[in-house]
Structures are given as C-alpha cells and as structure tokens.
Amino acid sequence: MTPLAVSIAGAIASFTLVLVVLELIRSHRLRERYALLWLATGLTLTGLSAWREGLNTIAGWVGVRGYPPAVLFAVGILFILAVLLHYSTVISRLSDQNVMLAQRLALLEERLGDDATA
C-alpha cells in the first residue's frame, strides 16, 4: 500500500508543478503549445498521487510489488522523456530554419554587393 505521507508529498509536488507552469504561461515566459506536456505531466502525477488505490492497481499491473510509489517516478520520467523529445524536434527544426535564413541572407548580401559594384 502507498504510504499516505508519500501520496500527500507527491500530490503537493505535482500540483506545484501545474501551478508553476500556469504562472509561466500567464507571464508569457512559456508558450501554451510547449506547456501542454508539462501540464499533462503535472495533472497525471497529481491524479496518481491523490488516488492511492489506483496507483496500487497500476503498480500491480506493471509488476511493482515492493513500493507502488515507484510507479510515480516511472510515469514522471516517461513524461519528461516525452518533453525532451518534443523539445529536440523543435530545436532541430529551428536549427534548420536558421541555416536556411543564413543562406538566404548571404545570397541577398552577395546580390547587394554585386549591384553596388555595377
């Protein structure tokens, strides 16, 4: 059985994550489309922390017998990996766009240099 203190601490930490993400969105330091995975992570972990029987059931399904709250960490790590993968794709796309922009700028500067000498 999941200890009550662990459930309370997990629920508080998870809910704090949700509040932090909402504050970052409100203050325009985090865009909504990037915050969706963080909100899903926080809400899922809050729900699993607060619903002790559900956490114990899920732990039984995946074969965790000794310490059911370990499932919280596994779910959290899974979501963090999803966020990192998402950010990696965004960074890759931005990097490609930067290369294209630098190439276009170089072509424009060359054209302007050719026009100035003619």
KESE-748262 format. One record per residue (C-alpha): residue number from 1; x, y, z. Coordinates in steps of 0.2 Angstrom, whole numbers, plus 5000, padded with zeros to 4 digits. Layout:
residues N
  seq    xx    yy    zz
  NUM     X     Y     Z
...
end
This chain:
residues 118
  seq    xx    yy    zz
    1  5000  5000  5000
    2  5006  5018  4996
    3  5010  5027  5012
    4  4999  5042  5015
    5  5014  5054  5018
    6  5021  5049  5001
    7  5004  5052  4992
    8  5002  5069  5000
    9  5020  5074  4996
   10  5018  5068  4978
   11  5002  5077  4976
   12  5009  5093  4983
   13  5024  5092  4972
   14  5014  5088  4956
   15  5001  5101  4959
   16  5015  5114  4962
   17  5022  5109  4945
   18  5005  5113  4937
   19  5004  5130  4946
   20  5022  5134  4941
   21  5018  5130  4923
   22  5002  5140  4923
   23  5011  5155  4930
   24  5024  5154  4917
   25  5011  5154  4904
   26  5002  5169  4912
   27  5018  5179  4912
   28  5021  5174  4894
   29  5038  5165  4898
   30  5031  5149  4891
   31  5020  5147  4876
   32  5004  5136  4878
   33  5010  5124  4865
   34  5026  5120  4874
   35  5017  5119  4891
   36  5004  5105  4886
   37  5016  5091  4890
   38  5021  5099  4907
   39  5003  5102  4911
   40  4999  5084  4907
   41  5013  5078  4917
   42  5008  5088  4932
   43  4990  5083  4931
   44  4994  5065  4928
   45  5006  5064  4943
   46  4994  5074  4954
   47  4980  5062  4950
   48  4990  5046  4953
   49  4997  5053  4969
   50  4980  5058  4976
   51  4972  5041  4970
   52  4981  5029  4981
   53  4971  5014  4976
   54  4973  5017  4958
   55  4992  5019  4960
   56  4992  5002  4969
   57  4982  4994  4955
   58  4993  5001  4941
   59  5009  4996  4951
   60  5001  4978  4952
   61  4998  4979  4933
   62  5016  4983  4929
   63  5023  4971  4942
   64  5029  4983  4955
   65  5026  4974  4971
   66  5038  4981  4984
   67  5035  5000  4983
   68  5020  5006  4972
   69  5025  5025  4973
   70  5040  5020  4961
   71  5027  5020  4948
   72  5025  5039  4950
   73  5043  5041  4947
   74  5042  5030  4931
   75  5027  5040  4925
   76  5036  5056  4928
   77  5052  5050  4919
   78  5042  5045  4904
   79  5033  5062  4903
   80  5050  5070  4905
   81  5057  5060  4891
   82  5042  5065  4880
   83  5045  5083  4884
   84  5064  5081  4880
   85  5059  5073  4863
   86  5047  5086  4859
   87  5060  5100  4863
   88  5073  5091  4852
   89  5062  5091  4837
   90  5058  5109  4840
   91  5076  5114  4842
   92  5081  5103  4826
   93  5068  5112  4816
   94  5074  5129  4822
   95  5092  5125  4818
   96  5087  5120  4800
   97  5077  5137  4798
   98  5092  5146  4805
   99  5103  5138  4792
  100  5091  5142  4778
  101  5090  5160  4784
  102  5109  5162  4785
  103  5110  5156  4767
  104  5096  5167  4761
  105  5105  5182  4769
  106  5121  5178  4762
  107  5113  5177  4744
  108  5105  5194  4747
  109  5121  5202  4753
  110  5130  5195  4738
  111  5117  5202  4727
  112  5118  5219  4735
  113  5137  5219  4734
  114  5136  5214  4715
  115  5123  5229  4712
  116  5134  5241  4722
  117  5149  5237  4711
  118  5140  5238  4694
end
